[in-house]
């Protein structure tokens, strides 16, 4: 764990400082090491998808040294899985998802994140791969602080939510009232 577990008497680290530290650790990890971790995570994701066969799988475009699962997405698409990418509609709102396939024409949103050029029809995923800056033992996710995924999960109460993270993101923090625990976390085993 990045932060030691607390006895309850000690104060938990502030989420914003914990987020900064975890992002620093992730970005300082070598590209070669992250590539190995990405392959490990990709194998786990593909195995889980083959067992569970979701109808529509929401994926994410990697930013800020997040696990890059682009090759995994290609393999899942070739295996017949329907993929979708998230769109930020507005601050304070849930994400919306649009159908996407590797190789589709892309634009860039206001945050600099690639999004599908064709995005006039929203879809509802039944399984979501959600990038994590950090995660705790209770499967709560620490993200970038915008709350987009928590609002989205609140609107999709029956969806399976799979956190995607590097093991170095394992930490201890107190969940807040609006936080929604993920169904599971997949992180590198190597």
Secondary structure, DSSP 8 states (H G I E B T S, - for coil): --S----SSS----HHHHHHHHHHHHHHS-HHHHHHHHHHHHHHHHHHHHHH--SSEEE----TT----HHHHHHHHHTT--EEEEE--STTS--EEEEE-TT--EEE-TTS-EEES--SSEE--SEEEEE-SEE-TT--EE-SSS-HHHHHHHH-TTSEEEEEE-GGGB------TT----SEEEE---
